[in-house]
């Protein structure tokens, strides 16, 4: 199963942002939780509609889209 089984975009939900199917939880929001230090266990406890496979799909979606985009980080120094 790939991320497409778990993530979709609908203009009627969060202005078309990619979300977990059947929820209003955006990929951006979930990645933000992990960036803030949340563990997978904490996310699953707080959002019981999710499971470990869905979380992997969120990361797979992000990885694929980062590969496709030209990301400019600017100079640091």
Backbone as CSV, one residue per row, in Angstrom:
resi,resn,N_x,N_y,N_z,CA_x,CA_y,CA_z,C_x,C_y,C_z
1,UNK,0.829,-1.189,0.000,0.000,0.000,0.000,0.872,1.250,0.000
2,UNK,0.554,2.179,-0.876,1.283,3.432,-0.933,0.536,4.539,-0.212
3,UNK,1.121,5.726,-0.227,0.500,6.836,0.491,-0.851,7.214,-0.111
4,UNK,-1.047,6.945,-1.391,-2.319,7.317,-2.047,-3.526,6.606,-1.437
5,UNK,-3.282,5.502,-0.755,-4.383,4.808,-0.079,-4.822,5.539,1.187
6,UNK,-4.011,6.492,1.648,-4.269,7.163,2.926,-4.397,8.677,2.829
7,UNK,-3.802,9.273,1.811,-3.743,10.737,1.704,-4.485,11.172,0.448
8,UNK,-5.266,12.243,0.565,-5.912,12.803,-0.627,-6.103,14.298,-0.450
9,UNK,-6.511,14.921,-1.525,-6.755,16.357,-1.532,-8.133,16.604,-2.114
10,UNK,-8.918,17.403,-1.409,-10.274,17.725,-1.838,-10.472,19.223,-1.630
11,UNK,-10.830,19.950,-2.679,-11.002,21.403,-2.534,-11.996,21.793,-1.448
12,UNK,-12.889,20.884,-1.081,-13.892,21.166,-0.051,-13.351,20.965,1.370
13,UNK,-12.165,20.367,1.506,-11.596,20.094,2.827,-10.278,20.849,2.962
14,UNK,-10.217,21.748,3.936,-9.012,22.547,4.216,-8.424,23.188,2.966
15,UNK,-9.290,23.725,2.127,-8.879,24.429,0.907,-8.017,23.574,-0.014
16,UNK,-8.219,22.268,0.011,-7.483,21.393,-0.892,-6.132,20.915,-0.394
17,UNK,-5.797,21.233,0.864,-4.535,20.729,1.407,-4.590,19.203,1.487
18,UNK,-3.463,18.530,1.324,-3.454,17.070,1.476,-3.804,16.688,2.915
19,UNK,-4.776,15.791,3.048,-5.235,15.343,4.363,-5.292,13.823,4.404
20,UNK,-5.345,13.281,5.618,-5.581,11.861,5.802,-7.037,11.604,5.438
21,UNK,-7.264,10.621,4.578,-8.627,10.296,4.144,-9.530,10.057,5.344
22,UNK,-10.731,10.606,5.279,-11.713,10.416,6.326,-11.527,11.328,7.529
23,UNK,-10.557,12.253,7.437,-10.301,13.190,8.538,-10.107,14.595,7.977
24,UNK,-9.928,15.525,8.879,-9.526,16.882,8.503,-8.096,17.130,9.004
25,UNK,-7.342,16.059,9.186,-5.962,16.163,9.651,-5.046,16.297,8.439
26,UNK,-4.437,17.465,8.301,-3.570,17.692,7.142,-2.194,17.070,7.357
27,UNK,-1.572,16.729,6.242,-0.193,16.233,6.279,0.689,17.273,6.972
28,UNK,0.495,18.524,6.630,1.277,19.616,7.221,1.146,19.628,8.744
29,UNK,-0.075,19.495,9.249,-0.316,19.497,10.694,0.388,18.332,11.369
30,UNK,0.248,17.135,10.787,0.857,15.950,11.401,2.375,16.025,11.381
31,UNK,2.957,16.488,10.282,4.415,16.653,10.245,4.861,17.674,11.277
32,UNK,4.056,18.705,11.474,4.363,19.716,12.483,4.407,19.141,13.887
33,UNK,3.503,18.192,14.178,3.528,17.546,15.495,4.855,16.818,15.704
34,UNK,5.279,16.055,14.679,6.549,15.335,14.797,7.726,16.312,14.899
35,UNK,7.667,17.401,14.151,8.731,18.413,14.218,8.796,19.046,15.602
36,UNK,7.647,19.112,16.274,7.592,19.695,17.627,8.010,18.694,18.705
37,UNK,8.326,17.452,18.287,8.823,16.480,19.248,7.837,15.404,19.661
38,UNK,6.648,15.408,19.088,5.683,14.370,19.421,6.208,13.019,18.954
39,UNK,5.895,11.983,19.684,6.246,10.628,19.279,5.068,10.009,18.524
40,UNK,5.333,8.917,17.832,4.254,8.215,17.136,3.187,7.793,18.148
41,UNK,3.625,7.326,19.307,2.679,6.899,20.344,1.762,8.052,20.761
42,UNK,2.327,9.238,20.947,1.522,10.399,21.341,0.502,10.763,20.263
43,UNK,0.939,10.727,19.008,0.024,11.049,17.912,-1.113,10.040,17.870
44,UNK,-0.788,8.754,17.974,-1.819,7.713,17.918,-2.772,7.796,19.108
45,UNK,-2.266,8.155,20.284,-3.129,8.294,21.457,-4.086,9.465,21.301
46,UNK,-3.593,10.565,20.734,-4.401,11.777,20.617,-5.313,11.794,19.393
47,UNK,-4.985,11.003,18.403,-5.775,10.948,17.168,-6.065,9.479,16.845
48,UNK,-7.027,8.879,17.554,-7.286,7.443,17.436,-7.788,6.986,16.066
49,UNK,-8.149,7.916,15.191,-8.543,7.515,13.841,-7.330,7.142,12.997
50,UNK,-6.135,7.479,13.478,-4.899,7.173,12.749,-4.335,5.838,13.203
51,UNK,-3.491,5.253,12.365,-2.734,4.067,12.761,-1.308,4.223,12.222
52,UNK,-0.449,3.284,12.582,0.967,3.383,12.212,1.151,3.426,10.697
53,UNK,0.332,2.685,9.974,0.438,2.675,8.513,0.106,4.042,7.928
54,UNK,-0.880,4.709,8.491,-1.243,6.047,8.022,-0.118,7.034,8.291
55,UNK,0.515,6.915,9.440,1.640,7.805,9.754,2.785,7.589,8.766
56,UNK,3.070,6.331,8.437,4.103,6.056,7.429,3.712,6.669,6.093
57,UNK,2.421,6.637,5.769,1.949,7.229,4.517,2.177,8.737,4.495
58,UNK,1.995,9.395,5.647,2.251,10.837,5.740,3.712,11.131,5.412
59,UNK,4.627,10.348,5.982,6.050,10.558,5.710,6.404,10.200,4.268
60,UNK,5.795,9.154,3.723,6.052,8.768,2.330,5.584,9.869,1.384
61,UNK,4.416,10.438,1.671,3.901,11.549,0.867,4.883,12.717,0.899
62,UNK,5.321,13.074,2.103,6.247,14.202,2.247,7.561,13.931,1.529
63,UNK,8.091,12.724,1.673,9.358,12.384,1.026,9.237,12.482,-0.493
64,UNK,8.154,11.961,-1.027,7.967,12.011,-2.482,7.869,13.442,-2.980
65,UNK,7.159,14.277,-2.240,6.977,15.649,-2.695,8.220,16.508,-2.497
66,UNK,9.020,16.200,-1.524,10.288,16.925,-1.361,11.231,16.550,-2.504
67,UNK,11.236,15.272,-2.895,12.065,14.839,-4.026,11.665,15.551,-5.307
68,UNK,10.383,15.789,-5.493,9.873,16.395,-6.715,10.090,17.901,-6.768
69,UNK,10.230,18.531,-5.629,10.342,19.985,-5.568,11.806,20.409,-5.529
70,UNK,12.069,21.557,-6.085,13.381,22.148,-5.944,13.325,23.034,-4.707
71,UNK,13.997,22.603,-3.662,13.929,23.306,-2.389,15.163,24.198,-2.244
72,UNK,14.926,25.484,-2.059,16.020,26.421,-1.835,16.086,26.756,-0.357
73,UNK,17.201,26.427,0.245,17.365,26.678,1.680,18.100,27.983,1.946
74,UNK,18.627,28.618,0.908,19.377,29.851,1.099,20.743,29.572,1.688
75,UNK,21.513,30.629,1.868,22.861,30.452,2.414,22.831,30.698,3.912
76,UNK,23.625,29.945,4.617,23.706,30.080,6.070,25.144,30.432,6.448
77,UNK,25.495,31.657,6.304,26.829,31.896,6.752,27.377,33.116,6.260
